[in-house]
Each structure stands twice: as structure tokens, then as C-alpha cells.
């Protein structure tokens, strides 16, 4: 087994990788670039991870853990429309502050990876609890979560590339889409209570 640099551990490596992906995106990350940033040779990283795929998995887990904490705090003590707005803004704020980790956390987990699936399910469960005031069926709540994620992801992606091309429309667009989602939820409640 190759000697490792003093002070280098899996957590430090993942944190450095998170910094790199937040600056440059997930796709350009390589073991060679990361090793260079850490002042080690690339083979030293394989002591900690099963290659780039293993490192990306760890970034996904870290991103999901941080998203879970952030959205959990945002929705605590809130219900109904306030909870949906808090949830959406927390997710958008995380995506803006940590674009690489957000990208890693947004990836669907490997179907064989129980830990990764559980981390994703924890985030979804927090989001479903935030929707509890709407009294949705499990299927309808999961659809609402996918819709909310799509609103956030679409807006963040377009903002990132200046896709709207107009000044001061990002928040207006985001809030309008959230209100449309809330209208959908309200109409769903009206239909199921008849």
C-alpha cells in the first residue's frame, strides 16, 4: 500500500473535491486534478476511493446530506405555502452556493447502492413532510416533489447560463412558477375534497 500524505484522509479529499466541483463543475473533475490540488500523486487517492466513480459517489452523498440539512432547517415550523416557498428557496440557495455539489446530489442513485438511496430518500421525505398540509396521496406528493425540483433546477440552470437574457427576471420567474405549483396543489385539494 502506498504511503499517504500526513493529514490526508477521505473527508479532506472529498472536501477538496467539493471545492473543485463548485468552481468548475462535476464533469471536469479528475483524479489527476484533485491529486495535484492536494499535493499527492493520483495513485494515493485510490487508497481512499474506488476511482473517480467512487469519489463522485461520495460527492453525491455529501451533497444530499447538506441539502437535507438546509431544507430541513428551512421548513422547520412552517406549513402550507410558506413551507413550499421555504423549501424551494433553500434548494435554490444551495444550488447557487454549491453548484457542483448540487449537481452531484441531483444525480439518481445507483440502484444497487443502499446508502446512496437512503440519503436521497431522506431528502424526499423532508420535502414530502413540507407538503403535508396539502393532504396529498403518496403518489401525488412525490409528483409535487418532482415538479418542485424541476422548477428549481430549470430556473437555476437558466440563471447559470444567463438564459433569460433580461435583467431582474430571475426572481419574478421563480416566484411565478412556484405560485403556479401552489395553484396546482390547491386545485388538487379541491378535486379530492369534493
Secondary structure as UniProt FT lines:
FT   TURN            6..7
FT   HELIX           10..24
FT   TURN            27..28
FT   HELIX           31..38
FT   HELIX           42..45
FT   TURN            46..48
FT   HELIX           51..75
FT   TURN            76..77
FT   HELIX           80..97
FT   HELIX           99..106
FT   TURN            111..112
FT   HELIX           114..130
FT   HELIX           132..134
FT   HELIX           138..160
FT   TURN            161..162
FT   TURN            167..168
FT   HELIX           170..192
//
